[in-house]
């Protein structure tokens, strides 16, 4: 296990941050805009999001780089700015952290699938390598390959992250099957935990896809299959569309109420995903931190 992860795990549970996308929307991000480009065009607003999580008690914050790989950026005509956007994202989160939190840089999927031939493994290797190196060179403390539904795509992202020498977190989405305990590709938590660890991730886990109550059992099942640290970041419930925007109904106190169960189930890093806010992190801190 990487020394950085060992140090953090010794103080488990580690409180991470909450959502970025929905928080940027609250800052004025429009549906047609590229969230990651705000690192260059609206760095002050991105900084506000990151700083709010630090003030709420996050010990680890992410970066506004989830969609900052060249494939996703190409959809906005920004592929040539990938490195600059990633470097800026790390710089903003490092400024917000100010030594009070670690910066784990976010790497999301491309939105393409190997299975249907819309992207090749060589292309995945190239775009994830470009992103991982830019994030590492900018000073990230670790890299997080998050919100992946396909192990086949997660593999190249993990490999690229590992080549930087930084600690690597790998997190899948469990939102399918009768009990919402499978990835979109049908992978169960036990298999996912083993596979991600074998691919070289220092920390494995689950994020997005569903509310926090469902991730308690997913966490427990992952723990049964691995001794690696576990990372859990659930949504504030499932979204409902309201005036064209996703609205999440779960409130901070209800969300935080499941925090102790996640710790008991084996989670080492706990935070929130879509729809969660600094208030959720504040409430979680009161429920899971030792007195």
Buried (B, 14 or more C-beta within 10 A) or exposed (E): EBEBBEEBBEEBBBBBBBBBBBBBBEEEBEEEBBBBBBBBEBBEBBBBBBBBBBEBBBBBBBBBBBBBBBBBBBEBEBBEBBBBBBBBBBBBBBBBBEEEBBBBBBBBBBEBBBEEEEBEEEBBBBBBBBBBBBBBEBEBBBBBBBBBBBBBBBBBBBBBBBBBEBBBBBBBBBBBEEEBBBBBBEBBBBBBBBBBBEBBBBBBBBBBBBBBBBBBBBBBBBBEBBEBBBBBBBBBBBBEEEEEEBEBEBBBEBBBBBBBBBBEBBBBBBBBBBBBBBBBBBBBBEBBBEE
